[in-house]
Amino acid sequence: MKVLVTGYAGQLGWDVVRMLEARGMECRGVDMEDFSLTAAPAVKAYVQAYRPDAIVHCAGFSDVDRAESAPEICTAVNGMGTLNMVRAALSVGAKMLFISSDYVFPGVGNLPYKTDDPYGPVNVYGMSKVQGEDAVRSLMTRFFIIRTSWVFGRNGNNFVRKMLEI
């Protein structure tokens, strides 16, 4: 199986590539210097040239606070960028794993959310992830959506490092 991993320069994408390589899988990590998610022709051309069987879409605008002051960038990357990746995946018959966020929910109540609970984002970042999920869910037939809150790994700023600073 040939796997394309977006967001390779980020902590999740970097670790995903390392995990796939450790399991002997053929994979390629890509990031902003390879193509912009918001440039549909570039996304499609790259994916069609590599022809992956699967895409792990880790890339995204993840600065939740900055999203409020830069909503156009956040929604372009997380919404339209994901739609561009979905269309590229469809053009080569690849399945997709999309990394989303718990920010698609309103964050109220005492019970864990279920996968089919209604959306209720309370900020730009959450809404942009809803747009990404909708693109995946409405067009793909072979997909996985993972909703997470914080990710952590060897690279980047993360929850574990924040706690160690205290």
Secondary structure, 3 states (H helix, E strand, C coil): CEEEEECCCCHHHHHHHHHHHHCCCEEEEECCCCCCCCCHHHHHHHHHHHCCCEEEECCCCCCHHHHCCCHHHHHHHHHHHHHHHHHHHHHHCCEEEEEEEHHHCCCCCCCCCCCCCCCCCCCHHHHHHHHHHHHHHHHCCCEEEEEECCCCCCCCCCHHHHHHHC
